Amino acid sequence: MGTLTVVFIALGLFLIGGVISFAKQGMPKGVIVLLGLCAAMSLAAGLLRI
């Protein structure tokens, strides 16, 4: 795996943790959805580069 792939996957997992944390804190749904979309795109970019 390349370095960029690892960075994208790590970023996606970090953002998923943020989504879970924000959901527990009761943040606005728009922020959670936006962060979730960013996490999904980051993970997809990392997995497609493998």
PDB file of N, CA, C and O in Angstrom, chain B, residues numbered from 101:
ATOM      1  N   MET B 101       0.840  -1.178   0.000  1.00  0.00           N
ATOM      2  CA  MET B 101       0.000   0.000   0.000  1.00  0.00           C
ATOM      3  C   MET B 101       0.884   1.239   0.000  1.00  0.00           C
ATOM      4  O   MET B 101       1.939   1.285   0.632  1.00  0.00           O
ATOM      5  N   GLY B 102       0.423   2.216  -0.715  1.00  0.00           N
ATOM      6  CA  GLY B 102       1.160   3.462  -0.771  1.00  0.00           C
ATOM      7  C   GLY B 102       0.876   4.342   0.428  1.00  0.00           C
ATOM      8  O   GLY B 102      -0.063   4.105   1.188  1.00  0.00           O
ATOM      9  N   THR B 103       1.688   5.340   0.578  1.00  0.00           N
ATOM     10  CA  THR B 103       1.546   6.257   1.709  1.00  0.00           C
ATOM     11  C   THR B 103       0.240   7.027   1.637  1.00  0.00           C
ATOM     12  O   THR B 103      -0.421   7.228   2.656  1.00  0.00           O
ATOM     13  N   LEU B 104      -0.137   7.460   0.439  1.00  0.00           N
ATOM     14  CA  LEU B 104      -1.367   8.227   0.275  1.00  0.00           C
ATOM     15  C   LEU B 104      -2.592   7.377   0.608  1.00  0.00           C
ATOM     16  O   LEU B 104      -3.566   7.886   1.163  1.00  0.00           O
ATOM     17  N   THR B 105      -2.550   6.112   0.280  1.00  0.00           N
ATOM     18  CA  THR B 105      -3.649   5.213   0.607  1.00  0.00           C
ATOM     19  C   THR B 105      -3.819   5.100   2.114  1.00  0.00           C
ATOM     20  O   THR B 105      -4.936   5.157   2.628  1.00  0.00           O
ATOM     21  N   VAL B 106      -2.718   4.941   2.808  1.00  0.00           N
ATOM     22  CA  VAL B 106      -2.768   4.836   4.269  1.00  0.00           C
ATOM     23  C   VAL B 106      -3.283   6.132   4.879  1.00  0.00           C
ATOM     24  O   VAL B 106      -4.049   6.097   5.842  1.00  0.00           O
ATOM     25  N   VAL B 107      -2.880   7.263   4.337  1.00  0.00           N
ATOM     26  CA  VAL B 107      -3.339   8.558   4.845  1.00  0.00           C
ATOM     27  C   VAL B 107      -4.844   8.698   4.655  1.00  0.00           C
ATOM     28  O   VAL B 107      -5.541   9.124   5.575  1.00  0.00           O
ATOM     29  N   PHE B 108      -5.360   8.344   3.471  1.00  0.00           N
ATOM     30  CA  PHE B 108      -6.800   8.446   3.221  1.00  0.00           C
ATOM     31  C   PHE B 108      -7.601   7.534   4.142  1.00  0.00           C
ATOM     32  O   PHE B 108      -8.636   7.941   4.671  1.00  0.00           O
ATOM     33  N   ILE B 109      -7.132   6.311   4.337  1.00  0.00           N
ATOM     34  CA  ILE B 109      -7.852   5.379   5.205  1.00  0.00           C
ATOM     35  C   ILE B 109      -7.807   5.854   6.657  1.00  0.00           C
ATOM     36  O   ILE B 109      -8.818   5.789   7.356  1.00  0.00           O
ATOM     37  N   ALA B 110      -6.657   6.325   7.116  1.00  0.00           N
ATOM     38  CA  ALA B 110      -6.544   6.829   8.488  1.00  0.00           C
ATOM     39  C   ALA B 110      -7.425   8.058   8.692  1.00  0.00           C
ATOM     40  O   ALA B 110      -8.058   8.202   9.738  1.00  0.00           O
ATOM     41  N   LEU B 111      -7.467   8.941   7.702  1.00  0.00           N
ATOM     42  CA  LEU B 111      -8.313  10.128   7.799  1.00  0.00           C
ATOM     43  C   LEU B 111      -9.786   9.741   7.860  1.00  0.00           C
ATOM     44  O   LEU B 111     -10.554  10.314   8.633  1.00  0.00           O
ATOM     45  N   GLY B 112     -10.176   8.769   7.042  1.00  0.00           N
ATOM     46  CA  GLY B 112     -11.561   8.307   7.061  1.00  0.00           C
ATOM     47  C   GLY B 112     -11.955   7.720   8.402  1.00  0.00           C
ATOM     48  O   GLY B 112     -13.042   7.999   8.906  1.00  0.00           O
ATOM     49  N   LEU B 113     -11.085   6.911   8.984  1.00  0.00           N
ATOM     50  CA  LEU B 113     -11.380   6.328  10.292  1.00  0.00           C
ATOM     51  C   LEU B 113     -11.423   7.391  11.382  1.00  0.00           C
ATOM     52  O   LEU B 113     -12.236   7.304  12.303  1.00  0.00           O
ATOM     53  N   PHE B 114     -10.555   8.392  11.284  1.00  0.00           N
ATOM     54  CA  PHE B 114     -10.565   9.506  12.239  1.00  0.00           C
ATOM     55  C   PHE B 114     -11.888  10.268  12.142  1.00  0.00           C
ATOM     56  O   PHE B 114     -12.472  10.636  13.161  1.00  0.00           O
ATOM     57  N   LEU B 115     -12.355  10.501  10.917  1.00  0.00           N
ATOM     58  CA  LEU B 115     -13.613  11.227  10.731  1.00  0.00           C
ATOM     59  C   LEU B 115     -14.809  10.415  11.212  1.00  0.00           C
ATOM     60  O   LEU B 115     -15.777  10.984  11.716  1.00  0.00           O
ATOM     61  N   ILE B 116     -14.756   9.093  11.062  1.00  0.00           N
ATOM     62  CA  ILE B 116     -15.840   8.254  11.588  1.00  0.00           C
ATOM     63  C   ILE B 116     -15.901   8.370  13.111  1.00  0.00           C
ATOM     64  O   ILE B 116     -16.986   8.406  13.692  1.00  0.00           O
ATOM     65  N   GLY B 117     -14.748   8.429  13.746  1.00  0.00           N
ATOM     66  CA  GLY B 117     -14.718   8.657  15.191  1.00  0.00           C
ATOM     67  C   GLY B 117     -15.332   9.994  15.562  1.00  0.00           C
ATOM     68  O   GLY B 117     -16.012  10.114  16.581  1.00  0.00           O
ATOM     69  N   GLY B 118     -15.088  11.000  14.729  1.00  0.00           N
ATOM     70  CA  GLY B 118     -15.695  12.312  14.961  1.00  0.00           C
ATOM     71  C   GLY B 118     -17.203  12.268  14.814  1.00  0.00           C
ATOM     72  O   GLY B 118     -17.921  12.913  15.578  1.00  0.00           O
ATOM     73  N   VAL B 119     -17.690  11.515  13.842  1.00  0.00           N
ATOM     74  CA  VAL B 119     -19.138  11.379  13.647  1.00  0.00           C
ATOM     75  C   VAL B 119     -19.773  10.749  14.880  1.00  0.00           C
ATOM     76  O   VAL B 119     -20.808  11.215  15.358  1.00  0.00           O
ATOM     77  N   ILE B 120     -19.158   9.700  15.388  1.00  0.00           N
ATOM     78  CA  ILE B 120     -19.694   9.024  16.572  1.00  0.00           C
ATOM     79  C   ILE B 120     -19.681   9.963  17.768  1.00  0.00           C
ATOM     80  O   ILE B 120     -20.650  10.018  18.525  1.00  0.00           O
ATOM     81  N   SER B 121     -18.595  10.700  17.943  1.00  0.00           N
ATOM     82  CA  SER B 121     -18.483  11.631  19.060  1.00  0.00           C
ATOM     83  C   SER B 121     -19.513  12.756  18.953  1.00  0.00           C
ATOM     84  O   SER B 121     -20.150  13.112  19.944  1.00  0.00           O
ATOM     85  N   PHE B 122     -19.675  13.312  17.756  1.00  0.00           N
ATOM     86  CA  PHE B 122     -20.638  14.396  17.567  1.00  0.00           C
ATOM     87  C   PHE B 122     -22.064  13.907  17.773  1.00  0.00           C
ATOM     88  O   PHE B 122     -22.898  14.639  18.305  1.00  0.00           O
ATOM     89  N   ALA B 123     -22.355  12.675  17.358  1.00  0.00           N
ATOM     90  CA  ALA B 123     -23.700  12.134  17.542  1.00  0.00           C
ATOM     91  C   ALA B 123     -24.011  11.960  19.028  1.00  0.00           C
ATOM     92  O   ALA B 123     -25.136  12.207  19.461  1.00  0.00           O
ATOM     93  N   LYS B 124     -23.016  11.535  19.806  1.00  0.00           N
ATOM     94  CA  LYS B 124     -23.224  11.373  21.243  1.00  0.00           C
ATOM     95  C   LYS B 124     -23.417  12.715  21.941  1.00  0.00           C
ATOM     96  O   LYS B 124     -24.143  12.806  22.931  1.00  0.00           O
ATOM     97  N   GLN B 125     -22.758  13.768  21.417  1.00  0.00           N
ATOM     98  CA  GLN B 125     -22.868  15.093  22.019  1.00  0.00           C
ATOM     99  C   GLN B 125     -24.140  15.819  21.618  1.00  0.00           C
ATOM    100  O   GLN B 125     -24.492  16.833  22.220  1.00  0.00           O
ATOM    101  N   GLY B 126     -24.831  15.310  20.605  1.00  0.00           N
ATOM    102  CA  GLY B 126     -26.066  15.942  20.163  1.00  0.00           C
ATOM    103  C   GLY B 126     -25.829  17.144  19.266  1.00  0.00           C
ATOM    104  O   GLY B 126     -26.594  18.107  19.313  1.00  0.00           O
ATOM    105  N   MET B 127     -24.798  17.105  18.463  1.00  0.00           N
ATOM    106  CA  MET B 127     -24.519  18.196  17.533  1.00  0.00           C
ATOM    107  C   MET B 127     -25.610  18.239  16.464  1.00  0.00           C
ATOM    108  O   MET B 127     -26.356  17.273  16.306  1.00  0.00           O
ATOM    109  N   PRO B 128     -25.710  19.354  15.727  1.00  0.00           N
ATOM    110  CA  PRO B 128     -26.718  19.447  14.664  1.00  0.00           C
ATOM    111  C   PRO B 128     -26.532  18.356  13.612  1.00  0.00           C
ATOM    112  O   PRO B 128     -25.411  17.961  13.293  1.00  0.00           O
ATOM    113  N   LYS B 129     -27.651  17.882  13.085  1.00  0.00           N
ATOM    114  CA  LYS B 129     -27.623  16.768  12.125  1.00  0.00           C
ATOM    115  C   LYS B 129     -26.849  17.128  10.859  1.00  0.00           C
ATOM    116  O   LYS B 129     -26.219  16.257  10.260  1.00  0.00           O
ATOM    117  N   GLY B 130     -26.883  18.386  10.443  1.00  0.00           N
ATOM    118  CA  GLY B 130     -26.163  18.801   9.240  1.00  0.00           C
ATOM    119  C   GLY B 130     -24.667  18.601   9.371  1.00  0.00           C
ATOM    120  O   GLY B 130     -24.009  18.186   8.417  1.00  0.00           O
ATOM    121  N   VAL B 131     -24.130  18.888  10.528  1.00  0.00           N
ATOM    122  CA  VAL B 131     -22.695  18.715  10.771  1.00  0.00           C
ATOM    123  C   VAL B 131     -22.333  17.236  10.745  1.00  0.00           C
ATOM    124  O   VAL B 131     -21.303  16.850  10.192  1.00  0.00           O
ATOM    125  N   ILE B 132     -23.178  16.423  11.340  1.00  0.00           N
ATOM    126  CA  ILE B 132     -22.920  14.978  11.388  1.00  0.00           C
ATOM    127  C   ILE B 132     -22.973  14.386   9.985  1.00  0.00           C
ATOM    128  O   ILE B 132     -22.134  13.560   9.625  1.00  0.00           O
ATOM    129  N   VAL B 133     -23.961  14.807   9.191  1.00  0.00           N
ATOM    130  CA  VAL B 133     -24.085  14.291   7.826  1.00  0.00           C
ATOM    131  C   VAL B 133     -22.890  14.723   6.984  1.00  0.00           C
ATOM    132  O   VAL B 133     -22.340  13.916   6.234  1.00  0.00           O
ATOM    133  N   LEU B 134     -22.486  15.972   7.097  1.00  0.00           N
ATOM    134  CA  LEU B 134     -21.345  16.471   6.325  1.00  0.00           C
ATOM    135  C   LEU B 134     -20.062  15.733   6.697  1.00  0.00           C
ATOM    136  O   LEU B 134     -19.281  15.363   5.820  1.00  0.00           O
ATOM    137  N   LEU B 135     -19.849  15.522   7.963  1.00  0.00           N
ATOM    138  CA  LEU B 135     -18.669  14.803   8.417  1.00  0.00           C
ATOM    139  C   LEU B 135     -18.717  13.344   7.970  1.00  0.00           C
ATOM    140  O   LEU B 135     -17.691  12.767   7.611  1.00  0.00           O
ATOM    141  N   GLY B 136     -19.904  12.754   7.994  1.00  0.00           N
ATOM    142  CA  GLY B 136     -20.061  11.378   7.531  1.00  0.00           C
ATOM    143  C   GLY B 136     -19.767  11.246   6.038  1.00  0.00           C
ATOM    144  O   GLY B 136     -19.147  10.272   5.611  1.00  0.00           O
ATOM    145  N   LEU B 137     -20.207  12.220   5.246  1.00  0.00           N
ATOM    146  CA  LEU B 137     -19.914  12.199   3.812  1.00  0.00           C
ATOM    147  C   LEU B 137     -18.420  12.339   3.551  1.00  0.00           C
ATOM    148  O   LEU B 137     -17.872  11.666   2.678  1.00  0.00           O
ATOM    149  N   CYS B 138     -17.769  13.203   4.300  1.00  0.00           N
ATOM    150  CA  CYS B 138     -16.315  13.359   4.154  1.00  0.00           C
ATOM    151  C   CYS B 138     -15.599  12.062   4.518  1.00  0.00           C
ATOM    152  O   CYS B 138     -14.644  11.666   3.850  1.00  0.00           O
ATOM    153  N   ALA B 139     -16.060  11.407   5.574  1.00  0.00           N
ATOM    154  CA  ALA B 139     -15.454  10.135   5.979  1.00  0.00           C
ATOM    155  C   ALA B 139     -15.645   9.078   4.901  1.00  0.00           C
ATOM    156  O   ALA B 139     -14.718   8.328   4.594  1.00  0.00           O
ATOM    157  N   ALA B 140     -16.839   9.015   4.326  1.00  0.00           N
ATOM    158  CA  ALA B 140     -17.110   8.015   3.289  1.00  0.00           C
ATOM    159  C   ALA B 140     -16.259   8.270   2.046  1.00  0.00           C
ATOM    160  O   ALA B 140     -15.722   7.332   1.457  1.00  0.00           O
ATOM    161  N   MET B 141     -16.139   9.521   1.651  1.00  0.00           N
ATOM    162  CA  MET B 141     -15.328   9.838   0.473  1.00  0.00           C
ATOM    163  C   MET B 141     -13.857   9.538   0.713  1.00  0.00           C
ATOM    164  O   MET B 141     -13.167   9.049  -0.181  1.00  0.00           O
ATOM    165  N   SER B 142     -13.375   9.827   1.912  1.00  0.00           N
ATOM    166  CA  SER B 142     -11.984   9.568   2.230  1.00  0.00           C
ATOM    167  C   SER B 142     -11.681   8.069   2.237  1.00  0.00           C
ATOM    168  O   SER B 142     -10.660   7.636   1.703  1.00  0.00           O
ATOM    169  N   LEU B 143     -12.569   7.284   2.840  1.00  0.00           N
ATOM    170  CA  LEU B 143     -12.367   5.841   2.856  1.00  0.00           C
ATOM    171  C   LEU B 143     -12.457   5.260   1.445  1.00  0.00           C
ATOM    172  O   LEU B 143     -11.678   4.379   1.082  1.00  0.00           O
ATOM    173  N   ALA B 144     -13.402   5.750   0.658  1.00  0.00           N
ATOM    174  CA  ALA B 144     -13.539   5.260  -0.714  1.00  0.00           C
ATOM    175  C   ALA B 144     -12.291   5.592  -1.528  1.00  0.00           C
ATOM    176  O   ALA B 144     -11.816   4.760  -2.301  1.00  0.00           O
ATOM    177  N   ALA B 145     -11.760   6.799  -1.359  1.00  0.00           N
ATOM    178  CA  ALA B 145     -10.550   7.181  -2.085  1.00  0.00           C
ATOM    179  C   ALA B 145      -9.371   6.303  -1.667  1.00  0.00           C
ATOM    180  O   ALA B 145      -8.561   5.906  -2.504  1.00  0.00           O
ATOM    181  N   GLY B 146      -9.281   6.006  -0.387  1.00  0.00           N
ATOM    182  CA  GLY B 146      -8.191   5.149   0.083  1.00  0.00           C
ATOM    183  C   GLY B 146      -8.321   3.726  -0.424  1.00  0.00           C
ATOM    184  O   GLY B 146      -7.330   3.102  -0.803  1.00  0.00           O
ATOM    185  N   LEU B 147      -9.555   3.207  -0.433  1.00  0.00           N
ATOM    186  CA  LEU B 147      -9.750   1.825  -0.870  1.00  0.00           C
ATOM    187  C   LEU B 147      -9.595   1.689  -2.384  1.00  0.00           C
ATOM    188  O   LEU B 147      -9.143   0.646  -2.856  1.00  0.00           O
ATOM    189  N   LEU B 148      -9.951   2.698  -3.141  1.00  0.00           N
ATOM    190  CA  LEU B 148      -9.821   2.616  -4.594  1.00  0.00           C
ATOM    191  C   LEU B 148      -8.368   2.752  -5.050  1.00  0.00           C
ATOM    192  O   LEU B 148      -8.038   2.383  -6.177  1.00  0.00           O
ATOM    193  N   ARG B 149      -7.501   3.274  -4.188  1.00  0.00           N
ATOM    194  CA  ARG B 149      -6.097   3.429  -4.546  1.00  0.00           C
ATOM    195  C   ARG B 149      -5.284   2.166  -4.263  1.00  0.00           C
ATOM    196  O   ARG B 149      -4.118   2.085  -4.649  1.00  0.00           O
ATOM    197  N   ILE B 150      -5.883   1.183  -3.595  1.00  0.00           N
ATOM    198  CA  ILE B 150      -5.148  -0.047  -3.246  1.00  0.00           C
ATOM    199  C   ILE B 150      -4.783  -0.804  -4.502  1.00  0.00           C
ATOM    200  O   ILE B 150      -4.163  -1.865  -4.425  1.00  0.00           O
TER     201      ILE B 150
END
